[in-house]
Every structure is written in structure tokens, then in C-alpha cells.
Amino acid sequence: MLRSSCRATGFGALLVLAAIVAPASASAHVKWFAPYIVDAAPAPVTYTLTNSWFWSGIALVLVFFIATRLFERSAAGELTLDRMDRVALPLWLRLDDFVRIIIAGFFVAIFSVGGVYLTPDLQTPAEWVSWVQLLIAIGVVSRRTMPLSAAGIIFLWVLALRDYDPFHLLDYLALGVAVSAYLVLEASDRPNWRKHRFEVLRWGVAIALMWSSLEKFAYPEWFFPLVEERPFLTFGLPRDIFIPMAGVAEFTMGFGLLATPLVRRLSAIALLVIFITAVYPFGRVDLIGHALIMAIIIVIAVDQTRELHFWGWIRGALIGVPVGLAAALLIFGTAYWGLHAVFYGTDTRTMAEINAEQSDMATHSYSEEHPHGPQALVSVTEAPMASDAPLRIDAATATAAYARSMMGMHDEMMAGLRHEDPDVAFVLGMIPHHQGAIDMARIQLAAGSDPENMDLARHIIAEQQAELAAMRAWLRERGVDTPDG
């Protein structure tokens, strides 16, 4: 009876956690890197430690881990592991071939994408970088050249440091080092080295997931636009509940990859489901970006190794579950908040303080090289059109800008149309309507290329601005407050 109850509790907790975080864990790595205001101070740790939903998530995870650990110790648990071994045996026997094919395929894919370092997030104008990636893929084919490919991966990460913020590249460091270490160990003739090759992959992904999950506690505002744009991600949960719970689930599932065989395999299966469900809503480029992580998660799920090489006595004990999780939270939390202070100092403002001084949510700082996010959209829609070379933005930013301009226009129109005087209501409704047309035209000038559309956009701006001035003058004559232009 106890064994059945433990098994049901463990799987039930796993399914709940997977349902809570399914799309969000993957989306944590869709960073649009440089534009984030990464030098803003993280939210105070007390913000998380006083959040009841954070502790609810921790309690749920502890129930899952302890129940699964109890079940794993039983005869039924051993039988479950044996059956998982039989199912995974064909892949386990060719696991090195699988990993090498995935690594080579990944670097061929980003070579084909072009203009990126180690992931589609990290863009570069250097064309020769893509050819280095092709050489890395070729080097994986032979064990003799695998160490050279490993060195190439580290070289690309170091190269990315020139263009991107090092603090927020640390999760990529963990993954890059892990893949490089695997290639070196797999090429080694020493059995005592080779036996750790899959373990380093597991540690790399676990560290990367745990590190990146802390963004949901340190910078929850970064995820607000994503949640607002794709409300289905939250499964109906309020934003301020969903984000901390998603952070807990991502951190603890990463922690679970370092646990005992059944816990880590179930954690890997849950994470694999999470990443797979994120493929369709986020697209093929996101799949490329997460291909290595997904492949390593598959490796963890089929890994039949039962031995715990590091701190095995505490990892195998029940008390090791809460102690290990507490230690992981303490180590990673201290490192995250502490390293941010080292990189940026302690006198920076938090995102909440920055947004308190602005009328609009700002998760990004404007950059001509990386024009994404609300701040960039404001720069586009409010920039003067006198210049012959207006700000250029990419298609993804244009789509977000169109959506943002329409949402703002609709709210202001509805507010104006509620005025008791029908004439005033008409003008108050038309002002945001015209402003929305101007904003769309400016986005077209920033993103478009068709000459006829560009001429039409310029015509719309000129005509609508003249009519806006006339309508505001009409309102002022009647003593009605005029909306800002």
C-alpha cells in the first residue's frame, strides 16, 4: 500500500509540475540577449523568500522527490528501473553515436542559419564564424579530431564574450564546457576518464537550467511581455503565480538531473516533454537553439548507470533531498546575486524601480544593433521622420511593434468614446485611431522595403499628423483636455 501510494504521489507531482511549466522552461532561453537591461539590479532575494507560491512549489517538489526516492528503494522501484533499461537498451548501446550525430548536426544547423555563435540568440556579423562551426561538425566524426572540436566550442564561447554580456552567458558556458568535456573524454583511451563522459553532460545541462531559472526570480519583469503575448502559456494561472512556480519547477527539475537514477530519469522525461511541447509555439529556430539540451536530456533518460560518483552517500539518502536542494538554492542564489554585484556594482536600480519612473513597461534598453522590445518600439514609433535613414528593425520586432500599437490604440479609443458628448467622443476616439495609423506607418518605414508602401506610409504620417493637430485644436477650443501626441 505504501509503495503504491508513493508511486502515485511521485508521478502525480511530476505531472502537475510539467503542466505548470511546460512552455515556460524552454522559453527561458529565448532571450533576445543584448537588449535586456542586464545591468539592472536583480529583485531583492527577500522578494522571492517571502513569496508563498515559491514555497508552495518547493514543497510540491520535495514531496515528488522524496516519494520517488522511497519508491526507488523498493523492489518495485528496482523493477521499474530494469524495465526502463530494457526499453532504452537499443539507444544505450549506440549512445555515443547518437551524441556525436546530434553535436555534428547541431553545428551544421547553426552553420546553415549563419551569423550566430553557439545559438540563434547570439548573433554575429562575422561570416567566418559559421565556417568554424562547420569545421567543428566535421571534427566530431573522428575520435582523433574530437578534442579539436572541443577546443573550437570553447573558442566560440570566448569569442561571444566580445559582443555579449558575460554575466548572462554563464549558462551557455556550462553547456559548452560540458559538450567539450564529453568530446575530450569520449576520445580518451583511459577507461577511468571515459566513464564520466555522460556524467559531465548531465552536470552541464543541470547547471545551465538551474542558473537560467533564477532569471524568473531576479527579473520576473523580463517574462511579462511573453506572458501577455502568449497567455495560453500560463494555463489560466495569474502571471504573478505562474512565473515563480515556473522558476521553481525549472530549477528543481535541473537539480533532479543530479539525483539518483530514477529521480534523474523521471526529471529528464518531464523536461523532454516540456521542451518538445515548446517546439511548435516557438518554432524551428527555437528547436535548433535547444537541440543540444534536448539531446542531452535524452541521454540522461536512457543512461543505465546506477553509480553515484560524487557525494554518493548524501545524494542517495532521504535527508539528502532537502539538504541538497537547500544547498543548491543557496549556492546558485549566492552566485547569481553576488556575481551580478561584482559585474555591475551594488548601486544599480531594479527593474521595478526603473519601471516606476516610466509610463510603460521597459524590459529592454534600446540598441541600434539589437532593436527589440518595448523600448525599441517606442524609439520606432516616436522617432522623428525627417531623417532620410530612419531606424531599421527586423521582422520579429515589427510584428511585436504592430501588436503593441494596436493594443494601445484600442484601449485609448474605447476610453475616448465613452465621453457623454457624442461630438467630443468622436474626436477623442479618432485621435488614438490616427495615432495608431501613424505608429503603423513608422513601423513600416523602419521594417519595410516595398517602395509603394513606403510612399504610402509617408503620406499617412503627413496627413494624419495634420488632422491630429486640427482635432486637438478643436478640443482645446471647447476646454477639453487633449490626449498627448
SETI-500044 format. One record per residue (C-alpha): residue in one letter; x, y, z. Coordinates in Angstrom, 2 decimals, padded with zeros to 5 digits. Each point is the difference from the previous one (the first is absolute). Layout:
# SETI-500044
PT	a	X	Y	Z .
...
# end
This chain:
# SETI-500044
PT	m	000.00	000.00	000.00 .
PT	l	002.81	002.39	000.89 .
PT	r	001.85	-000.78	-003.22 .
PT	s	-003.07	000.65	-002.15 .
PT	s	-000.68	003.24	001.81 .
PT	c	003.58	001.20	-000.45 .
PT	r	-000.06	-000.83	-003.68 .
PT	a	-003.29	001.84	-000.54 .
PT	t	001.20	003.00	001.96 .
PT	g	003.27	000.18	-001.92 .
PT	f	-001.57	-000.23	-003.43 .
PT	g	-002.82	002.33	001.00 .
PT	a	002.42	002.68	001.14 .
PT	l	002.01	-000.45	-003.17 .
PT	l	-003.05	000.49	-002.22 .
PT	v	-001.12	003.08	001.94 .
PT	l	003.44	001.56	-000.32 .
PT	a	000.20	-000.81	-003.69 .
PT	a	-003.41	001.54	-000.61 .
PT	i	000.95	003.16	001.89 .
PT	v	003.26	000.68	-001.79 .
PT	a	-000.27	-001.76	-003.36 .
PT	p	000.53	002.92	-002.37 .
PT	a	001.76	002.39	002.34 .
PT	s	003.08	-002.01	000.82 .
PT	a	000.99	-000.14	-003.61 .
PT	s	-000.83	003.60	-000.59 .
PT	a	002.39	001.05	002.73 .
PT	h	002.77	-000.29	-002.52 .
PT	v	-001.69	002.08	-002.66 .
PT	k	001.84	003.05	001.25 .
PT	w	000.33	002.55	-002.79 .
PT	f	003.27	000.40	001.88 .
PT	a	001.58	003.41	-000.27 .
PT	p	-003.08	002.21	000.30 .
PT	y	-000.92	-001.19	003.49 .
PT	i	000.88	002.51	002.69 .
PT	v	002.47	-002.49	001.43 .
PT	d	001.79	002.56	002.13 .
PT	a	-003.18	000.66	001.99 .
PT	a	000.27	-001.39	003.51 .
PT	p	-001.78	-003.32	000.61 .
PT	a	-003.13	000.16	002.10 .
PT	p	000.92	-000.37	003.69 .
PT	v	000.28	-003.59	001.19 .
PT	t	-002.61	000.80	002.65 .
PT	y	-002.52	000.51	-002.82 .
PT	t	000.30	-003.72	-000.77 .
PT	l	000.42	-001.23	003.57 .
PT	t	-003.25	001.70	001.06 .
PT	n	-001.93	-001.32	-003.02 .
PT	s	-002.42	-002.70	001.14 .
PT	w	-000.19	-001.48	-003.51 .
PT	f	003.75	-000.56	000.00 .
PT	w	-000.27	-002.04	003.19 .
PT	s	-003.07	-001.83	-001.30 .
PT	g	002.03	-001.09	-003.02 .
PT	i	002.92	-001.08	002.20 .
PT	a	-002.33	-002.06	002.20 .
PT	l	-001.56	-001.69	-003.03 .
PT	v	003.42	-000.88	-001.39 .
PT	l	001.21	-001.41	003.31 .
PT	v	-003.05	-002.26	000.13 .
PT	f	000.74	-001.21	-003.52 .
PT	f	003.71	-000.62	000.62 .
PT	i	-000.42	-001.71	003.37 .
PT	a	-002.91	-002.15	-001.20 .
PT	t	001.93	-001.02	-003.10 .
PT	r	003.10	-000.73	002.08 .
PT	l	-002.01	-002.24	002.35 .
PT	f	-001.51	-001.81	-002.95 .
PT	e	003.44	-000.38	-001.59 .
PT	r	001.27	-001.82	003.10 .
PT	s	-002.74	-002.60	-000.26 .
PT	a	-000.05	-003.16	-002.11 .
PT	a	-002.58	001.68	-002.24 .
PT	g	002.37	002.90	-000.52 .
PT	e	002.81	-002.30	-001.02 .
PT	l	-002.38	-001.78	-002.37 .
PT	t	-000.99	003.34	-001.49 .
PT	l	003.64	000.88	-000.65 .
PT	d	000.59	-003.41	-001.58 .
PT	r	-002.94	000.50	-002.34 .
PT	m	001.19	003.47	-000.92 .
PT	d	003.40	-001.54	-000.74 .
PT	r	-001.54	-002.56	-002.35 .
PT	v	-002.00	002.62	-001.86 .
PT	a	003.04	002.26	-000.36 .
PT	l	002.51	-002.78	-000.75 .
PT	p	000.19	000.46	-003.83 .
PT	l	000.88	003.67	000.40 .
PT	w	002.23	-000.62	003.02 .
PT	l	002.18	-002.35	-002.07 .
PT	r	000.49	002.74	-002.63 .
PT	l	-000.14	003.00	002.29 .
PT	d	003.39	001.40	-000.98 .
PT	d	-000.97	-000.15	-003.67 .
PT	f	-003.24	001.81	000.86 .
PT	v	001.78	002.77	001.91 .
PT	r	002.62	000.51	-002.71 .
PT	i	-002.64	000.13	-002.74 .
PT	i	-002.00	002.57	001.96 .
PT	i	003.06	002.17	000.71 .
PT	a	001.07	-000.11	-003.64 .
PT	g	-003.57	000.62	-001.20 .
PT	f	-000.40	002.94	002.34 .
PT	f	003.11	001.74	-001.29 .
PT	v	-001.02	-000.69	-003.59 .
PT	a	-003.40	001.55	000.79 .
PT	i	001.42	003.20	001.49 .
PT	f	002.51	000.12	-002.87 .
PT	s	-003.00	-000.04	-002.33 .
PT	v	-001.82	002.67	002.01 .
PT	g	003.12	002.14	-000.19 .
PT	g	000.97	003.09	001.91 .
PT	v	-000.15	-001.56	003.49 .
PT	y	002.45	-001.32	002.57 .
PT	l	-001.23	-002.97	002.04 .
PT	t	-003.75	000.60	-000.21 .
PT	p	-002.40	002.08	-002.12 .
PT	d	-000.20	002.42	002.95 .
PT	l	003.62	001.08	-000.42 .
PT	q	000.32	001.73	-003.34 .
PT	t	003.19	001.13	-001.68 .
PT	p	000.81	001.72	-003.31 .
PT	a	003.23	-002.04	-000.34 .
PT	e	-000.58	-002.46	-002.84 .
PT	w	003.13	-002.01	000.80 .
PT	v	-001.56	-001.07	003.32 .
PT	s	-002.44	-002.18	-001.94 .
PT	w	002.88	-001.80	-001.70 .
PT	v	001.56	-000.71	003.38 .
PT	q	-003.27	-001.65	000.98 .
PT	l	000.12	-002.18	-003.11 .
PT	l	003.55	-001.05	000.90 .
PT	i	-001.20	-000.87	003.51 .
PT	a	-002.70	-002.22	-001.49 .
PT	i	002.54	-001.73	-002.28 .
PT	g	002.40	-000.50	002.91 .
PT	v	-002.63	-001.93	001.99 .
PT	v	000.06	-002.78	-002.62 .
PT	s	003.39	-001.33	001.10 .
PT	r	001.16	-000.69	003.55 .
PT	r	003.41	001.40	-000.91 .
PT	t	-001.41	003.42	-000.84 .
PT	m	-002.69	000.17	002.70 .
PT	p	002.32	001.88	002.42 .
PT	l	000.49	002.62	-002.73 .
PT	s	-003.77	000.39	-000.27 .
PT	a	-000.15	000.36	003.79 .
PT	a	002.56	002.80	-000.17 .
PT	g	-002.02	001.62	-002.79 .
PT	i	-003.13	000.08	002.18 .
PT	i	001.86	001.71	002.84 .
PT	f	001.53	002.42	-002.50 .
PT	l	-003.46	001.02	-001.26 .
PT	w	-001.23	000.61	003.55 .
PT	v	003.03	002.18	000.76 .
PT	l	-000.57	001.81	-003.30 .
PT	a	-003.61	000.70	000.96 .
PT	l	001.26	001.82	003.10 .
PT	r	001.15	002.84	-002.25 .
PT	d	-003.55	000.78	-001.09 .
PT	y	-002.24	-001.20	002.82 .
PT	d	-000.39	000.53	003.69 .
PT	p	002.16	-002.63	001.81 .
PT	f	-002.25	-000.29	003.05 .
PT	h	-002.93	-001.24	-002.05 .
PT	l	002.19	-002.31	-002.09 .
PT	l	000.84	-002.18	002.99 .
PT	d	-002.71	-002.58	-000.68 .
PT	y	001.41	-000.37	-003.51 .
PT	l	003.43	-000.50	001.56 .
PT	a	-001.26	-002.96	002.02 .
PT	l	-001.49	-001.66	-003.06 .
PT	g	002.99	000.78	-002.23 .
PT	v	002.50	-001.32	002.53 .
PT	a	-002.08	-003.15	000.47 .
PT	v	-000.16	-000.78	-003.73 .
PT	s	003.70	000.76	-000.39 .
PT	a	000.86	-002.22	002.98 .
PT	y	-002.09	-002.80	-001.47 .
PT	l	001.94	000.17	-003.28 .
PT	v	003.33	-000.10	001.84 .
PT	l	-001.05	-002.90	002.26 .
PT	e	-001.55	-001.98	-002.84 .
PT	a	003.24	000.31	-001.97 .
PT	s	002.07	-001.12	003.00 .
PT	d	001.57	-003.46	000.23 .
PT	r	-000.25	000.04	003.79 .
PT	p	-003.04	-001.95	001.28 .
PT	n	-000.03	001.91	003.31 .
PT	w	-000.45	003.22	-001.98 .
PT	r	-002.45	-001.30	-002.60 .
PT	k	-002.45	-001.31	002.60 .
PT	h	-000.79	003.61	001.02 .
PT	r	-000.84	001.22	-003.53 .
PT	f	-003.78	-000.18	000.41 .
PT	e	000.22	001.32	003.55 .
PT	v	001.62	003.25	-001.11 .
PT	l	-002.84	000.50	-002.48 .
PT	r	-002.50	-000.48	002.81 .
PT	w	001.75	002.51	002.26 .
PT	g	000.28	002.52	-002.81 .
PT	v	-003.70	-000.01	-000.83 .
PT	a	-000.98	-000.04	003.68 .
PT	i	002.16	003.05	000.74 .
PT	a	-001.26	001.82	-003.11 .
PT	l	-003.65	-000.59	000.96 .
PT	m	000.44	000.94	003.64 .
PT	w	001.91	003.16	-000.88 .
PT	s	-002.43	001.21	-002.65 .
PT	s	-003.01	-000.76	002.21 .
PT	l	001.14	002.68	002.45 .
PT	e	-000.93	002.65	-002.57 .
PT	k	-003.64	-000.61	000.89 .
PT	f	000.71	001.04	003.59 .
PT	a	002.58	002.71	-000.70 .
PT	y	-001.71	001.56	-003.04 .
PT	p	-003.66	-001.10	-000.11 .
PT	e	-000.75	003.12	-002.08 .
PT	w	001.95	-001.51	-002.90 .
PT	f	-002.73	-002.60	-000.39 .
PT	f	-002.99	002.33	000.24 .
PT	p	-000.08	000.84	-003.74 .
PT	l	000.23	-003.68	-000.92 .
PT	v	-002.84	-000.94	002.33 .
PT	e	-002.13	002.87	-001.31 .
PT	e	000.75	-000.91	-003.61 .
PT	r	-000.69	-003.73	000.54 .
PT	p	-002.48	-000.29	002.86 .
PT	f	-000.59	-003.69	-000.70 .
PT	l	003.43	-000.69	001.51 .
PT	t	-001.29	000.56	003.53 .
PT	f	-002.83	-002.56	-000.21 .
PT	g	-002.30	002.64	001.48 .
PT	l	002.21	000.71	003.01 .
PT	p	000.58	003.64	000.95 .
PT	r	003.31	001.31	-001.23 .
PT	d	001.43	000.60	003.48 .
PT	i	-000.74	-003.60	000.98 .
PT	f	001.13	-001.62	-003.21 .
PT	i	003.45	001.61	-000.29 .
PT	p	001.39	-000.96	003.46 .
PT	m	-001.52	-003.48	-000.23 .
PT	a	001.56	-000.44	-003.44 .
PT	g	003.35	001.12	001.41 .
PT	v	-000.23	-002.52	002.83 .
PT	a	-000.89	-002.80	-002.39 .
PT	e	002.84	000.80	-002.40 .
PT	f	002.56	000.25	002.81 .
PT	t	-001.12	-003.17	001.76 .
PT	m	-000.29	-002.08	-003.18 .
PT	g	003.58	001.07	-000.77 .
PT	f	000.97	-001.00	003.54 .
PT	g	-001.78	-003.31	-000.52 .
PT	l	002.36	-000.84	-002.87 .
PT	l	002.78	-000.34	002.59 .
PT	a	-001.97	-002.32	002.29 .
PT	t	-000.36	-003.77	000.20 .
PT	p	-000.75	-002.00	-003.19 .
PT	l	-003.80	-000.06	000.15 .
PT	v	-000.33	003.64	001.10 .
PT	r	002.33	001.23	-002.70 .
PT	r	-001.63	-002.12	-002.71 .
PT	l	-003.50	001.17	000.91 .
PT	s	001.27	003.59	000.16 .
PT	a	001.53	-000.46	-003.44 .
PT	i	-003.23	-001.40	-001.43 .
PT	a	-001.96	002.92	001.45 .
PT	l	002.48	002.51	-001.44 .
PT	l	-000.08	-001.73	-003.38 .
PT	v	-003.78	000.34	-000.10 .
PT	i	000.36	003.67	000.95 .
PT	f	002.47	000.74	-002.79 .
PT	i	-001.92	-001.97	-002.61 .
PT	t	-003.25	001.82	000.77 .
PT	a	001.83	003.29	-000.45 .
PT	v	001.16	-000.84	-003.53 .
PT	y	-003.25	000.79	-001.81 .
PT	p	-000.91	003.33	001.67 .
PT	f	003.57	001.30	-000.17 .
PT	g	001.01	-001.39	-003.39 .
PT	r	002.86	-001.82	-001.68 .
PT	v	002.68	002.52	000.92 .
PT	d	-000.79	-000.60	003.65 .
PT	l	000.35	-003.73	-000.68 .
PT	i	003.48	000.58	-001.38 .
PT	g	000.93	002.11	003.00 .
PT	h	-001.06	-002.74	002.42 .
PT	a	001.12	-003.01	-002.04 .
PT	l	003.08	-000.72	002.11 .
PT	i	-001.91	000.34	003.27 .
PT	m	-002.76	-002.30	-001.25 .
PT	a	002.52	-002.57	-001.22 .
PT	i	001.81	-000.02	003.34 .
PT	i	-003.32	-000.36	001.82 .
PT	i	-000.65	-003.10	-002.13 .
PT	v	003.45	-001.28	000.98 .
PT	i	-000.89	000.45	003.67 .
PT	a	-003.33	-001.78	-000.47 .
PT	v	001.62	-003.11	-001.52 .
PT	d	003.19	000.00	002.10 .
PT	q	000.10	-003.35	001.83 .
PT	t	002.81	000.97	002.39 .
PT	r	-001.02	-000.59	003.62 .
PT	e	003.22	001.15	001.69 .
PT	l	000.16	003.45	001.61 .
PT	h	003.59	001.20	-000.32 .
PT	f	-000.13	003.27	001.92 .
PT	w	-001.39	000.28	003.56 .
PT	g	-001.89	-003.23	-000.59 .
PT	w	-000.81	-000.59	003.67 .
PT	i	-001.90	003.27	000.43 .
PT	r	-001.62	-000.11	-003.45 .
PT	g	-001.32	-003.48	000.69 .
PT	a	-001.38	000.76	003.47 .
PT	l	-003.50	001.39	000.56 .
PT	i	001.41	002.87	002.05 .
PT	g	002.08	000.84	-003.05 .
PT	v	-003.12	001.15	-001.84 .
PT	p	-000.83	003.08	002.14 .
PT	v	003.65	000.59	000.92 .
PT	g	001.15	-000.24	-003.60 .
PT	l	-002.77	002.24	-001.30 .
PT	a	000.63	002.58	002.72 .
PT	a	003.73	-000.08	-000.74 .
PT	a	-000.63	000.40	-003.75 .
PT	l	-002.31	002.97	000.57 .
PT	l	002.51	001.60	002.33 .
PT	i	002.99	-000.55	-002.31 .
PT	f	-001.72	001.11	-003.19 .
PT	g	-001.85	002.90	001.63 .
PT	t	003.17	001.31	001.62 .
PT	a	001.92	-000.38	-003.26 .
PT	y	-002.68	001.70	-002.09 .
PT	w	-000.62	003.02	002.21 .
PT	g	003.65	000.19	001.07 .
PT	l	001.47	-000.16	-003.51 .
PT	h	-002.47	002.61	-001.21 .
PT	a	001.27	002.34	002.71 .
PT	v	003.59	-000.77	-001.04 .
PT	f	-000.73	000.72	-003.67 .
PT	y	-002.23	003.06	000.43 .
PT	g	000.43	001.26	003.53 .
PT	t	-002.58	000.41	002.74 .
PT	d	-001.36	003.44	-000.86 .
PT	t	-002.09	-001.07	-003.02 .
PT	r	-003.80	000.22	-000.03 .
PT	t	-002.34	-002.98	-000.20 .
PT	m	-002.44	-000.48	-002.86 .
PT	a	-002.86	001.00	002.30 .
PT	e	001.76	003.30	000.80 .
PT	i	000.73	000.65	-003.68 .
PT	n	-003.61	-000.63	-000.99 .
PT	a	-001.33	002.15	002.83 .
PT	e	001.60	002.98	-001.74 .
PT	q	-001.51	-000.77	-003.40 .
PT	s	-003.51	-000.05	-001.38 .
PT	d	000.59	-003.26	-001.85 .
PT	m	001.53	-003.33	000.93 .
PT	a	003.65	-000.09	-001.07 .
PT	t	001.72	-003.37	000.00 .
PT	h	002.57	001.02	-002.56 .
PT	s	002.39	002.83	-000.64 .
PT	y	000.10	001.39	-003.50 .
PT	s	002.86	-001.09	-002.25 .
PT	e	000.35	000.72	-003.70 .
PT	e	001.77	-003.34	-000.42 .
PT	h	-002.70	-001.90	001.86 .
PT	p	-003.26	001.96	-000.33 .
PT	h	-002.44	-002.18	001.91 .
PT	g	-002.55	000.48	002.71 .
PT	p	-002.20	002.81	001.29 .
PT	q	002.76	002.59	000.23 .
PT	a	000.96	-000.65	-003.60 .
PT	l	-003.64	000.19	-001.08 .
PT	v	-000.35	003.39	001.68 .
PT	s	003.10	001.12	-001.86 .
PT	v	-001.55	-001.12	-003.27 .
PT	t	-003.46	001.49	000.48 .
PT	e	001.14	003.26	001.54 .
PT	a	003.08	000.67	-002.11 .
PT	p	-000.18	003.06	-002.25 .
PT	m	-000.56	-000.81	-003.63 .
PT	a	002.12	002.80	-001.39 .
PT	s	003.02	-002.24	-000.37 .
PT	d	000.60	-001.62	-003.36 .
PT	a	001.42	-003.03	001.83 .
PT	p	-002.55	-000.98	002.65 .
PT	l	000.70	-002.63	002.61 .
PT	r	-000.06	-003.53	-001.44 .
PT	i	-001.57	-002.93	001.83 .
PT	d	-000.40	-003.68	-000.83 .
PT	a	-003.20	-001.88	-000.82 .
PT	a	-000.47	-001.43	003.51 .
PT	t	000.27	003.44	001.56 .
PT	a	-002.40	001.42	-002.59 .
PT	t	-002.60	-002.65	000.83 .
PT	a	000.25	000.81	003.71 .
PT	a	-000.12	003.72	-000.77 .
PT	y	-003.18	-000.33	-002.10 .
PT	a	-001.68	-002.00	002.77 .
PT	r	001.03	002.48	002.67 .
PT	s	-001.19	003.02	-001.98 .
PT	m	-003.40	-001.61	-000.59 .
PT	m	-000.50	-000.97	003.64 .
PT	g	000.76	003.52	001.17 .
PT	m	-002.22	001.54	-002.67 .
PT	h	-002.98	-002.17	000.89 .
PT	d	000.08	000.83	003.72 .
PT	e	000.30	003.76	-000.62 .
PT	m	-002.78	-000.05	-002.63 .
PT	m	-002.43	-001.78	002.31 .
PT	a	000.79	002.43	002.82 .
PT	g	-000.61	003.02	-002.28 .
PT	l	-003.25	-001.37	-001.46 .
PT	r	-001.55	-000.14	003.48 .
PT	h	-000.19	003.83	000.18 .
PT	e	-003.56	001.25	000.59 .
PT	d	000.18	002.49	-002.90 .
PT	p	-000.22	-001.94	-003.31 .
PT	d	002.03	002.62	-001.88 .
PT	v	002.77	-000.04	002.58 .
PT	a	-000.17	-003.80	000.17 .
PT	f	000.52	-000.16	-003.78 .
PT	v	003.12	002.17	000.14 .
PT	l	001.39	-001.72	003.10 .
PT	g	-000.48	-003.33	-001.77 .
PT	m	001.54	001.18	-003.26 .
PT	i	003.17	001.39	001.58 .
PT	p	001.37	-003.41	001.12 .
PT	h	-001.28	-001.45	-003.29 .
PT	h	002.13	002.48	-001.95 .
PT	q	002.94	-000.45	002.37 .
PT	g	-000.20	-003.76	-000.54 .
PT	a	000.16	000.55	-003.76 .
PT	i	003.06	002.21	000.43 .
PT	d	001.68	-002.59	002.21 .
PT	m	-000.68	-002.74	-002.54 .
PT	a	001.36	002.17	-002.80 .
PT	r	003.19	000.67	001.96 .
PT	i	000.44	-003.72	000.62 .
PT	q	-000.43	-000.57	-003.74 .
PT	l	002.73	002.55	-000.72 .
PT	a	002.26	-001.72	002.54 .
PT	a	-000.60	-003.58	-001.17 .
PT	g	-001.41	000.11	-003.53 .
PT	s	001.63	000.11	-003.41 .
PT	d	-002.80	000.34	-002.58 .
PT	p	000.28	003.48	-001.62 .
PT	e	-003.77	000.45	-000.38 .
PT	n	-000.66	-000.92	003.60 .
PT	m	002.78	002.30	001.18 .
PT	d	-001.50	002.93	-001.94 .
PT	l	-003.46	-000.83	001.38 .
PT	a	001.41	-000.07	003.55 .
PT	r	001.54	003.46	-000.44 .
PT	h	-003.28	001.32	-001.41 .
PT	i	-001.97	-001.44	002.94 .
PT	i	002.35	001.58	002.52 .
PT	a	-000.26	003.44	-001.59 .
PT	e	-003.80	-000.10	-000.41 .
PT	q	-000.78	-001.53	003.38 .
PT	q	002.29	002.37	001.88 .
PT	a	-001.76	003.00	-001.59 .
PT	e	-003.40	-001.40	000.95 .
PT	l	001.21	-000.77	003.53 .
PT	a	001.06	003.61	000.43 .
PT	a	-003.42	001.19	-001.21 .
PT	m	-001.88	-002.33	002.36 .
PT	r	002.09	001.01	003.01 .
PT	a	-000.58	003.66	-000.82 .
PT	w	-003.76	-000.68	-000.20 .
PT	l	000.07	-001.63	003.45 .
PT	r	001.99	002.85	001.54 .
PT	e	-002.54	002.54	-001.27 .
PT	r	-002.66	-001.91	001.95 .
PT	g	002.09	-000.30	003.15 .
PT	v	000.47	-003.76	-000.34 .
PT	d	003.31	-001.51	001.06 .
PT	t	001.84	-001.26	-003.06 .
PT	p	001.82	-003.31	-000.09 .
PT	d	003.74	000.31	-000.46 .
PT	g	001.36	-000.48	-003.47 .
# end
